Each structure stands twice: as C-alpha cells, then as structure tokens.
C-alpha cells in the first residue's frame, strides 16, 4: 500500500494536506446524469444533498451542469450557468466553510462559478475543449483537476486506440498537459486518469492495475469510478446495484495511493478510507 507523499494544495487561502485521502461528493444539476439518484436539478434538492454529504464526511462537493456520460446531449453555456450558479450560491451561503468544485470544461462557466463561491475547477477535458482554460485558471489562482479524455462526451468512446498501452497514453498526456498548465500560470494541479472516458472496459482495469505509475508526477490523484459502466458491465448489473462494486474498486484505488475519491455515496467511501488507512504501512 502506498502512503501520500506529503502532498498539499491551497484552497481559499488555506493549505489542504493529503495526510489521508479525501472524499468528493457528486451533485449533478443535470436531468440526464447516468445515475439518476445523483440528479439534483432543483436548488432545494441540491442543498439537501449537500447537507447530507457534508455530514457524512465529504471534504469537497463537485457541482456539475453538463452530463459527461457517453453520448450525452450538448448543453449551451447559458443553460449550464443557469443550472450550476444558483446551486453554488445557495450551498456557499448555507455552508460557507464547504469546499465546492465546479465540474466544467468551459472557462466562462469556471470563472463565474468561482465568483459564485466555488474554489476548485474540475475539467474533464484537461483543457482540450477550451483554449482559454489554462490561462483562466492561472488568473483565478485556484486548484485545477485535469482529467484524461479524448474527444468529447459525444465522441470519446470511439477514441480508444493506445498503441503503447492505455497507461502509457495517459502518462504521456499528463506529461504534456502539465507543462502547458504550468507555463500558463497554473499552480495547484490534481490529476484524474479518467476511468470510463475514451477507454474500453479492459483498458479501465489495465489502468487501475497500473495506477501507481501515475505517482511519477508527484501530484494528488483523483479517482472517479462511482457506479460506472466498468463496474456494471463487468458484473452485469445496473448503476443502482453498483455500490458494492464501487466500494471494492475505491479500496483498490486507495491501496494504490489515490488521494481523492469522487463518489455518489459519501458515507460508504468515507468508510473505505477509514478502514484502508488502518492497513497503511509506515
């Protein structure tokens, strides 16, 4: 098992250390998220979910208004903003100490969400879908989650060719993107290997087996496998039945050194962290 190497990021002027892994709770303000229990399109519903997740131990709440499931419908910037800003403003008002992340690949949405109270930008495209994203992150001086993906949510599942293996492809991607990000003035960086994005079922498990290789970058690693098809297809179940499989994969990711778990089910993920930490070798 791998212990975090004294990694830290600065959020809202405070140093957040990864002495133990953190849990990020998902709040989707979309009507078409692949897991329907995570859909919170009304502000009151999202606020209730935020309260529940914070009570269960979530350290970060990730707010998203553009579904990234394979083949998801395109959403305009205007509509995305209308979905996320009221939720961010209300949660920030009710829970000012909560750390909110905006799940978007658009710099305009990112900037307005930070102004509304978010403190982290979570970009599924790693800057590939908005050429202004890295510069904007540098200007805002906030942590940035860079995920590995190819294409768009509409095309990504056709882009799964990795001649030298998926892990090598992911590492090459982060090597290039990290330099671009830093050159644009970015500071705190978190990497997400993007399970389920431009990867076949077998490639997801290959990447999980080799996850420790990503520690070469000496950056916090976020893993998001919650109720995804890499679990449901393998077990021939639906997303509503995938909590146990999610906990198992999360535990494996923690054993391989993941510092953040992005999940729909906070209580169970926090339990994974607590129990896994008990077996940590010093």
Secondary structure, DSSP 8 states (H G I E B T S, - for coil): -----S-EEEETTEEEE-SS-EEEEEEE--S--SSGGGB--SHHHHHHHHHHHHHHT-SEEEEESS--STT-----HHHHHHHHHHHHHHHHHH-TT-EEEEE-S-HHHHHHHHHHT--EEEETTTTTT-TTHHHHHHHHT-EEEEE---S-TTTGGG----TT-HHHHHHHHHHHHHHHHHHTT---EEEE--TTSS--HHHHHHHHHTGGGGGGG-SEEEE--TT-HHHHHHHT--GGG-HHHHHHHHHHHHHTT--EEEES-HHHHHHHHHHHHTT---
